[in-house]
Amino acid sequence: MASICSSYWITGFFGLDGTATASSVTGSKVAAAAARTGHCHRTERLRVPGAERQVVSCLGELTTAGTLASGHTDQADWAGLTPAGLATPTGVPGIQIDGYFPDTSTTNTNHGWKHDAQFVVRLPDHWNGGLVVTGSPGVREQYANDRAIGDWVLSRGYAFAATDKGNTGAGFYRDGAAPGEAIAEWNDRVTELTRAARTVVAQRYHRPPSRTLATGMSNGGYLVRWQLENHPELYDGGVDWEGTLWRASGPNLLTFLPPALRHYPVYATGGPGADEAHRAMLAAGYPAGSEFLWPFHHQYYWDLTQRIYREELDPAYDGPTEAGTPYCAPGTPACDADYDYASRPRQVHRAVASIGLTGRIGKPLITLHGTLDVLLPIARDSDVYARMVRDAGRGGLFRYYRVDGGTHVDSLYDAFPDRLRPLTPCHRSAFTALEAWIGRGSEPPPSHTLARPSEAGPGALLTDCPIGGTKTRS
């Protein structure tokens, strides 16, 4: 294991490979002074249990206000997930640990390591006693939540840990020996990191965290649901930000994406079949009023998402072809636009069941989801999961807030500020409500839809999203 102490304010003191630069002498003086004052004291004692490699860095700023300049985050990993005007907190010095757990796949190239199961753990000097654990959305890497979640929770004093989930990128399905195993690893890696991060927190602060919270968006929200269903003993609660629903009986991605691939091109072209295609889109779950978002999602999300997740769970559908044919026309052999999940062999449904959710959460969970989400349509995702939780008899542990005007990625708010609402402030309100729920026993408001304020300006929407009785500012 490599252990180093680098400094944000001496940029380039050490790289993540542990190589000293010309600034190392000056940096050593800064590090020595920091050690005398308690900042980054005894970093050499920090060990991430089970890590194959770790690099310890002493930073003057743990938020992206500093880590972007010092090379301790990757902007490409979180690009497109937050509004451009989102404020960046500052003033959070502390320790960052980058590393990886043993793994055989090599999709994550961060730091030149070419090694999966990478993680980042951030330990602020001024700790509030809590730990927040996240898994990345989509097929992104461990820094994907730095802007949307990490900056804010670090500014509130939380330790923060994030994982790449064990495989990354559009070819993530190549990991694992059987259908569903690449996704199943995501859950295992979050569990692994949570246990390890709790230990590192105790090493740094000489006591275990008083509360451990799971949160994440999209696939990261799925991970929150799965953790609270399967390992509630590790957490005190969680906030699920539009988590992906996997359910063997459906709905799931493989049931509502193919209709979009079939019908949207007909609707977009116009002509005699356009009205019928529009009705088919609505019937598949894509909400009325979201049509202005369909071109973007057709170009960037629907086709790729269907093909790579179908390849992960049903690779036999297209035989030796890997992840189908992009934008194939219906009627083309093995075209994903024609995919019919219900008619696929039993082993496909078993693969989905192996990663499926049940609704049997064991700790408090708050879910929020935008009503104009057209990657994971709310009627086919969180509306269904809310029923699953209630049907499992766990409704008392659950709150569900539908965000009017919210869509899947907040960067689209910049393009449509008059029609959309960013979910980032709503996530922060939900998070503070969870804190009050588990900390003081103050139950959040009942589940309901958060109406988009008709008179709110762009600035207010970027900072405020009261859920009723709870309000937080960025």
C-alpha positions in Angstrom: 0.0 0.0 0.0 1.2 3.5 -0.8 0.6 6.3 1.8 1.4 9.9 1.1 0.5 13.3 2.4 -0.1 15.9 -0.3 -1.4 19.5 0.0 -4.0 21.4 -2.0 -2.4 24.7 -1.4 0.9 23.4 -2.7 -0.5 22.1 -6.0 1.4 19.2 -7.3 3.2 18.3 -4.0 2.5 14.7 -4.7 0.5 13.0 -7.4 -1.8 10.1 -6.8 0.9 7.8 -7.9 3.0 9.0 -4.9 5.7 10.6 -7.1 7.3 13.7 -5.5 7.6 16.9 -7.5 9.9 19.9 -7.3 7.6 21.3 -4.7 8.2 18.5 -2.2 10.5 20.3 0.1 8.1 23.3 0.6 5.2 20.9 0.8 7.0 18.9 3.5 7.2 22.1 5.6 3.5 22.8 5.1 2.6 19.2 6.0 4.8 19.3 9.2 3.1 22.6 10.3 -0.3 21.0 9.6 0.6 18.0 11.7 1.5 20.2 14.6 -1.9 21.9 14.5 -3.9 18.7 14.2 -4.7 19.0 10.5 -4.2 15.6 8.9 -2.5 14.4 12.1 -1.2 10.8 11.9 -2.4 10.0 8.4 0.0 7.1 8.4 -2.2 5.3 10.7 -5.2 5.3 8.3 -5.8 2.0 6.6 -8.8 1.1 4.5 -9.6 -2.5 5.5 -9.4 -4.9 2.5 -7.9 -2.3 0.1 -5.3 -3.5 -2.3 -4.0 0.0 -2.8 -4.6 3.3 -1.0 -3.2 6.9 -1.4 -3.7 9.3 1.5 -3.7 13.0 0.7 -3.8 16.0 3.1 -5.9 18.6 1.4 -6.7 22.2 2.2 -10.1 21.8 0.4 -12.1 18.6 0.0 -14.9 20.1 -2.1 -14.6 20.5 -5.8 -13.6 24.1 -5.2 -10.2 22.6 -4.4 -10.1 19.0 -5.6 -10.7 20.1 -9.3 -7.5 22.2 -9.2 -5.5 19.6 -7.1 -6.4 16.7 -9.3 -8.4 14.9 -6.6 -11.6 14.6 -8.6 -12.5 14.1 -12.3 -14.8 16.7 -13.7 -15.7 14.4 -16.6 -17.2 12.0 -14.1 -19.8 14.5 -12.8 -20.3 16.5 -15.9 -24.0 16.9 -16.9 -25.5 15.9 -13.6 -26.0 19.3 -12.0 -27.2 22.8 -13.0 -24.4 25.2 -14.1 -25.5 27.7 -11.5 -25.2 25.3 -8.5 -23.1 27.0 -5.8 -19.9 25.2 -4.7 -19.2 25.2 -0.9 -15.7 26.0 0.3 -13.7 25.9 3.5 -13.5 22.1 4.1 -9.9 21.0 4.8 -9.2 17.4 5.6 -7.9 14.0 4.3 -8.7 12.2 1.1 -8.0 8.5 0.6 -8.1 7.1 -3.0 -7.6 3.5 -3.7 -9.1 0.2 -4.8 -10.2 -3.1 -3.5 -9.1 -6.4 -5.1 -10.8 -6.9 -8.5 -10.1 -8.5 -11.8 -11.8 -6.0 -14.2 -10.0 -3.0 -15.6 -12.6 -0.6 -16.9 -11.7 2.3 -14.5 -8.6 4.2 -15.8 -8.6 6.9 -13.1 -5.0 7.7 -12.0 -3.7 5.4 -14.6 -4.5 2.4 -12.4 -6.7 0.6 -14.9 -8.3 -1.2 -12.0 -12.0 -1.4 -10.9 -13.4 -1.3 -7.4 -11.9 2.2 -7.0 -13.1 4.3 -4.1 -12.7 7.7 -2.5 -13.0 8.5 1.2 -13.0 12.1 2.4 -12.5 12.9 6.1 -13.1 16.6 7.0 -11.2 18.2 9.9 -14.4 19.5 11.4 -16.5 16.3 11.6 -20.2 16.2 12.6 -20.1 12.5 13.6 -21.8 11.2 10.4 -20.8 9.2 7.3 -22.5 9.4 3.9 -21.9 6.5 1.5 -22.8 6.7 -2.2 -22.5 4.6 -5.4 -22.1 6.2 -8.8 -25.1 6.9 -11.1 -25.2 5.3 -14.5 -21.9 3.6 -15.3 -19.8 6.5 -14.1 -16.8 6.3 -11.7 -16.3 7.1 -8.1 -16.2 10.9 -8.4 -19.6 11.2 -10.1 -21.4 12.4 -7.0 -18.8 15.0 -6.0 -20.8 18.0 -7.2 -24.4 16.9 -6.6 -23.9 15.3 -3.2 -20.3 15.2 -1.9 -19.6 19.0 -1.8 -22.8 19.7 0.2 -22.5 16.9 2.8 -18.8 17.6 3.3 -19.7 21.3 4.0 -22.0 20.1 6.6 -19.3 18.1 8.4 -20.0 14.6 7.1 -17.3 12.1 6.1 -18.0 11.0 2.6 -17.3 7.7 0.8 -18.0 6.8 -2.8 -17.4 3.7 -5.1 -17.3 3.1 -8.8 -19.4 0.0 -8.1 -16.8 -2.5 -9.4 -17.2 -1.9 -13.2 -17.7 1.2 -15.3 -18.4 2.5 -18.8 -20.7 1.4 -21.6 -19.1 -2.0 -21.7 -19.7 -2.7 -18.0 -21.6 -5.9 -19.0 -18.3 -7.6 -19.9 -17.7 -8.0 -16.2 -19.1 -11.1 -14.5 -19.4 -14.7 -15.6 -23.2 -14.8 -15.8 -26.1 -12.4 -16.7 -26.8 -10.0 -13.9 -23.4 -10.5 -12.1 -22.0 -7.1 -13.2 -24.9 -5.3 -11.6 -24.9 -7.6 -8.6 -21.3 -6.5 -7.9 -22.5 -3.0 -7.6 -24.4 -3.9 -4.5 -21.5 -5.9 -3.0 -19.1 -3.0 -3.6 -21.3 -0.5 -1.7 -21.6 -3.0 1.2 -17.8 -3.4 1.2 -17.1 0.3 1.1 -19.6 1.0 3.9 -17.9 -1.4 6.2 -14.4 -0.2 5.4 -15.4 3.5 5.6 -16.9 3.0 9.0 -13.6 1.6 10.2 -11.5 4.4 8.7 -13.8 7.0 10.3 -13.2 5.3 13.7 -9.4 5.4 13.0 -9.5 9.1 12.1 -11.8 10.4 14.8 -11.3 7.7 17.5 -15.0 6.7 17.5 -17.3 5.1 15.0 -19.9 7.2 13.1 -23.0 8.1 15.1 -25.0 7.8 11.9 -24.4 6.2 8.5 -26.5 7.4 5.7 -26.8 6.0 2.1 -27.8 8.2 -0.8 -27.4 8.3 -4.5 -29.1 9.1 -7.8 -30.4 6.8 -10.6 -28.4 3.6 -10.3 -27.0 5.1 -7.1 -30.6 5.4 -5.8 -31.2 1.7 -6.7 -28.2 0.9 -4.5 -29.7 2.8 -1.6 -32.9 0.8 -1.9 -31.0 -2.5 -2.2 -28.8 -1.7 0.8 -31.7 -0.8 3.1 -33.5 -3.9 2.0 -30.5 -6.3 2.4 -28.1 -4.7 4.9 -30.2 -2.3 7.1 -27.8 -3.1 10.0 -25.1 -0.9 8.3 -27.2 2.2 8.0 -29.4 4.6 9.9 -31.4 5.6 6.8 -31.2 6.7 3.2 -32.3 9.1 0.5 -33.1 7.6 -2.9 -32.9 10.1 -5.8 -34.9 8.6 -8.7 -33.5 5.1 -8.2 -33.7 2.5 -11.0 -36.3 -0.1 -10.4 -35.4 -3.7 -11.1 -38.3 -6.2 -10.8 -38.5 -9.6 -12.4 -42.2 -9.2 -13.1 -41.7 -5.7 -14.5 -41.8 -2.9 -14.9 -38.1 -2.3 -15.5 -35.8 -0.7 -18.1 -36.3 -3.6 -20.5 -40.1 -3.1 -20.5 -40.4 0.6 -21.2 -37.4 1.5 -23.3 -38.2 -0.7 -26.3 -41.5 1.0 -26.9 -39.7 4.4 -26.9 -37.3 3.1 -29.5 -40.2 1.8 -31.7 -42.6 4.6 -31.4 -40.6 7.8 -31.0 -39.1 7.9 -34.5 -42.6 7.6 -36.0 -43.9 10.4 -33.7 -40.9 12.6 -34.5 -41.3 12.1 -38.2 -44.9 13.2 -38.2 -47.4 11.9 -40.8 -50.4 9.6 -40.4 -48.9 7.4 -37.8 -47.7 10.2 -35.5 -50.8 10.4 -33.3 -50.9 6.7 -32.7 -47.2 6.6 -31.9 -47.7 9.4 -29.4 -50.4 7.5 -27.7 -48.1 4.5 -27.5 -45.4 6.6 -25.9 -47.8 7.7 -23.2 -49.1 4.2 -22.7 -45.5 3.1 -22.1 -45.2 5.5 -19.2 -43.7 8.6 -20.8 -45.6 11.5 -19.2 -47.8 13.9 -21.2 -46.0 17.3 -21.2 -42.6 15.7 -21.4 -42.5 15.7 -25.2 -39.9 18.5 -25.4 -37.4 16.2 -23.6 -37.9 13.2 -26.0 -35.4 14.3 -28.7 -32.5 14.6 -26.3 -33.2 11.3 -24.7 -33.6 9.5 -28.0 -30.3 10.9 -29.1 -28.3 10.2 -25.9 -30.0 7.8 -23.5 -32.8 5.5 -24.7 -30.9 3.4 -27.3 -27.6 3.0 -25.5 -29.3 2.3 -22.2 -31.5 -0.4 -23.6 -28.7 -2.1 -25.5 -26.1 -2.3 -22.7 -28.5 -3.3 -19.9 -30.2 -5.9 -22.2 -26.7 -7.3 -23.0 -26.0 -7.5 -19.3 -29.3 -9.4 -18.5 -30.1 -11.1 -21.8 -27.0 -11.5 -23.9 -28.5 -14.4 -25.9 -31.1 -12.1 -27.5 -28.7 -10.9 -30.3 -26.5 -14.0 -30.3 -22.8 -13.3 -30.9 -23.5 -9.6 -31.6 -22.4 -7.5 -28.6 -25.0 -5.0 -27.3 -27.1 -5.0 -30.4 -27.2 -2.6 -33.3 -27.5 1.1 -32.5 -30.7 2.7 -33.7 -31.8 -0.4 -35.7 -35.1 -0.2 -37.4 -38.0 -2.3 -36.1 -38.1 -5.6 -38.0 -34.3 -5.9 -38.2 -33.2 -9.2 -36.8 -32.5 -9.0 -33.0 -33.3 -5.3 -33.0 -33.7 -3.9 -29.5 -36.6 -1.8 -30.6 -38.5 -5.1 -30.9 -37.4 -6.5 -27.6 -40.2 -8.1 -25.7 -39.1 -8.8 -22.1 -42.3 -10.7 -21.2 -41.7 -13.4 -23.9 -38.0 -13.9 -23.1 -36.8 -17.2 -21.5 -37.2 -17.9 -17.8 -33.4 -17.5 -17.2 -33.7 -13.8 -18.3 -36.3 -13.2 -15.6 -34.1 -15.1 -13.1 -31.2 -12.8 -14.0 -33.4 -9.7 -13.2 -34.7 -11.4 -10.0 -31.1 -11.8 -8.9 -30.7 -8.0 -8.7 -34.3 -7.3 -8.0 -35.9 -5.1 -5.3 -38.6 -6.2 -2.9 -39.7 -3.1 -1.0 -38.8 -4.7 2.3 -36.7 -1.8 3.7 -35.3 -2.1 7.2 -34.4 1.6 7.9 -36.1 4.9 7.1 -36.0 5.8 3.4 -37.0 9.0 1.5 -37.5 8.7 -2.2 -37.8 11.6 -4.6 -38.4 11.5 -8.3 -39.3 14.1 -11.0 -42.6 13.9 -12.7 -40.9 14.6 -16.1 -38.3 12.0 -15.9 -38.2 10.3 -19.3 -35.3 8.0 -18.7 -37.0 6.3 -15.7 -40.6 7.4 -16.1 -42.0 7.9 -12.7 -45.2 5.8 -13.3 -43.0 2.8 -14.2 -40.4 3.4 -11.4 -40.8 5.1 -8.1 -44.6 5.1 -8.2 -44.3 1.3 -8.4 -41.6 1.1 -5.7 -43.7 3.1 -3.3 -46.5 0.5 -3.7 -44.0 -2.3 -3.2 -42.8 -0.7 0.1 -46.4 -0.3 1.3 -47.3 -3.8 0.2 -44.3 -5.2 2.1 -45.7 -3.5 5.3 -42.8 -1.0 5.5 -44.8 2.1 4.8 -44.0 3.6 8.2 -40.3 3.7 7.3 -41.0 5.4 3.9 -41.7 8.8 2.5 -42.1 9.5 -1.2 -41.9 13.0 -2.8 -42.8 13.4 -6.4 -41.2 16.6 -7.7 -43.3 18.4 -10.2 -41.2 19.4 -13.2 -38.1 17.4 -12.2 -36.4 15.3 -14.8 -33.6 12.8 -14.7 -30.5 15.0 -15.0 -30.4 18.5 -13.6 -28.3 19.9 -16.3 -31.4 20.0 -18.5 -32.7 22.7 -16.3 -30.2 25.0 -17.9 -31.8 24.4 -21.3 -35.5 24.6 -20.0 -35.5 26.8 -16.9 -39.1 27.8 -17.6 -40.4 24.2 -17.7 -38.1 22.2 -15.4 -37.1 22.2 -11.7 -33.7 21.0 -10.5 -33.9 18.1 -8.0 -30.6 18.9 -6.2 -32.2 21.3 -3.7 -35.0 18.8 -3.2 -32.5 16.1 -2.4 -31.0 18.4 0.2 -34.4 19.1 1.8 -35.0 15.3 1.8 -31.6 14.7 3.4 -32.2 17.3 6.2 -35.7 15.7 6.8 -34.0 12.3 7.2 -31.6 13.8 9.7 -34.4 15.1 11.8 -36.3 11.8 11.4 -33.5 9.6 12.7 -31.9 12.1 15.0 -34.9 13.7 16.8 -37.7 11.4 15.8 -39.4 14.3 13.8 -41.3 12.5 11.1 -41.2 14.1 7.7 -44.4 15.3 6.1 -46.6 12.5 4.5 -45.7 11.5 0.9 -47.0 14.0 -1.6 -46.2 15.9 -4.8 -44.0 19.0 -4.5 -45.6 21.6 -6.8 -43.3 23.7 -8.9 -43.7 27.3 -7.7 -45.3 29.2 -10.4 -43.6 32.5 -9.5 -40.2 31.2 -8.5 -37.2 32.6 -10.4 -34.2 30.5 -11.5 -32.2 31.6 -8.4 -34.9 30.3 -6.0 -35.3 27.0 -7.8 -31.6 26.4 -7.5 -31.6 26.9 -3.8 -35.0 26.1 -2.3 -37.2 23.0 -2.4 -39.3 22.8 0.8 -41.0 19.5 1.3 -43.4 20.9 3.9 -42.1 21.7 7.4 -38.5 21.3 6.2 -36.6 23.9 4.3 -32.9 24.0 3.4 -30.8 26.4 1.5 -27.8 25.5 -0.6 
